[in-house]
Amino acid sequence: QVQLVESGGGLVQPGGSLRLSCGASGIIFSMFSMGWYRQAPGKQRELVATITTGGSTNYADSVKGRFTISRDSAKNTVYLQMNSLKPEDTAVYYCNTVPALSAYWGQGTQVTVSS
């Protein structure tokens, strides 16, 4: 059974940093591109960062230069380092494969950027 478990969210002031982690099980992790997605209240879920099996990365324009995605295939874990956070980054953050396995969204982790 596929499981994706996100952690590391929280409340942070504008300009602050957070590091999200996502542990994956039930898939051959090293065979999949992985991504971080987010869903803000009243908005559709969007893909913000992708890392391929070879380590190439891609970012949405809204987070480029501030967020860094990485992966550790030995630990079946993908990370998202978020710096210079803005209130508009407030959302529930999810990890999944790219393209997403739609039946296997995890609970996500809440990130709130507010003073």
Secondary structure as a PSIPRED ss2 file (coil, helix, strand):
# PSIPRED VFORMAT (PSIPRED V4.0)

   1 Q C   1.000  0.000  0.000
   2 V C   1.000  0.000  0.000
   3 Q E   0.000  0.000  1.000
   4 L E   0.000  0.000  1.000
   5 V E   0.000  0.000  1.000
   6 E E   0.000  0.000  1.000
   7 S E   0.000  0.000  1.000
   8 G C   1.000  0.000  0.000
   9 G C   1.000  0.000  0.000
  10 G E   0.000  0.000  1.000
  11 L E   0.000  0.000  1.000
  12 V E   0.000  0.000  1.000
  13 Q C   1.000  0.000  0.000
  14 P C   1.000  0.000  0.000
  15 G C   1.000  0.000  0.000
  16 G C   1.000  0.000  0.000
  17 S C   1.000  0.000  0.000
  18 L E   0.000  0.000  1.000
  19 R E   0.000  0.000  1.000
  20 L E   0.000  0.000  1.000
  21 S E   0.000  0.000  1.000
  22 C E   0.000  0.000  1.000
  23 G E   0.000  0.000  1.000
  24 A E   0.000  0.000  1.000
  25 S E   0.000  0.000  1.000
  26 G C   1.000  0.000  0.000
  27 I C   1.000  0.000  0.000
  28 I C   1.000  0.000  0.000
  29 F H   0.000  1.000  0.000
  30 S H   0.000  1.000  0.000
  31 M H   0.000  1.000  0.000
  32 F C   1.000  0.000  0.000
  33 S C   1.000  0.000  0.000
  34 M E   0.000  0.000  1.000
  35 G E   0.000  0.000  1.000
  36 W E   0.000  0.000  1.000
  37 Y E   0.000  0.000  1.000
  38 R E   0.000  0.000  1.000
  39 Q E   0.000  0.000  1.000
  40 A C   1.000  0.000  0.000
  41 P C   1.000  0.000  0.000
  42 G C   1.000  0.000  0.000
  43 K C   1.000  0.000  0.000
  44 Q C   1.000  0.000  0.000
  45 R C   1.000  0.000  0.000
  46 E E   0.000  0.000  1.000
  47 L E   0.000  0.000  1.000
  48 V E   0.000  0.000  1.000
  49 A E   0.000  0.000  1.000
  50 T E   0.000  0.000  1.000
  51 I E   0.000  0.000  1.000
  52 T C   1.000  0.000  0.000
  53 T C   1.000  0.000  0.000
  54 G C   1.000  0.000  0.000
  55 G C   1.000  0.000  0.000
  56 S C   1.000  0.000  0.000
  57 T E   0.000  0.000  1.000
  58 N E   0.000  0.000  1.000
  59 Y E   0.000  0.000  1.000
  60 A C   1.000  0.000  0.000
  61 D C   1.000  0.000  0.000
  62 S C   1.000  0.000  0.000
  63 V C   1.000  0.000  0.000
  64 K C   1.000  0.000  0.000
  65 G C   1.000  0.000  0.000
  66 R C   1.000  0.000  0.000
  67 F E   0.000  0.000  1.000
  68 T E   0.000  0.000  1.000
  69 I E   0.000  0.000  1.000
  70 S E   0.000  0.000  1.000
  71 R E   0.000  0.000  1.000
  72 D E   0.000  0.000  1.000
  73 S C   1.000  0.000  0.000
  74 A C   1.000  0.000  0.000
  75 K C   1.000  0.000  0.000
  76 N C   1.000  0.000  0.000
  77 T E   0.000  0.000  1.000
  78 V E   0.000  0.000  1.000
  79 Y E   0.000  0.000  1.000
  80 L E   0.000  0.000  1.000
  81 Q E   0.000  0.000  1.000
  82 M E   0.000  0.000  1.000
  83 N C   1.000  0.000  0.000
  84 S C   1.000  0.000  0.000
  85 L C   1.000  0.000  0.000
  86 K C   1.000  0.000  0.000
  87 P H   0.000  1.000  0.000
  88 E H   0.000  1.000  0.000
  89 D H   0.000  1.000  0.000
  90 T C   1.000  0.000  0.000
  91 A E   0.000  0.000  1.000
  92 V E   0.000  0.000  1.000
  93 Y E   0.000  0.000  1.000
  94 Y E   0.000  0.000  1.000
  95 C E   0.000  0.000  1.000
  96 N E   0.000  0.000  1.000
  97 T E   0.000  0.000  1.000
  98 V C   1.000  0.000  0.000
  99 P C   1.000  0.000  0.000
 100 A C   1.000  0.000  0.000
 101 L C   1.000  0.000  0.000
 102 S H   0.000  1.000  0.000
 103 A H   0.000  1.000  0.000
 104 Y H   0.000  1.000  0.000
 105 W C   1.000  0.000  0.000
 106 G C   1.000  0.000  0.000
 107 Q C   1.000  0.000  0.000
 108 G C   1.000  0.000  0.000
 109 T E   0.000  0.000  1.000
 110 Q E   0.000  0.000  1.000
 111 V E   0.000  0.000  1.000
 112 T E   0.000  0.000  1.000
 113 V E   0.000  0.000  1.000
 114 S C   1.000  0.000  0.000
 115 S C   1.000  0.000  0.000
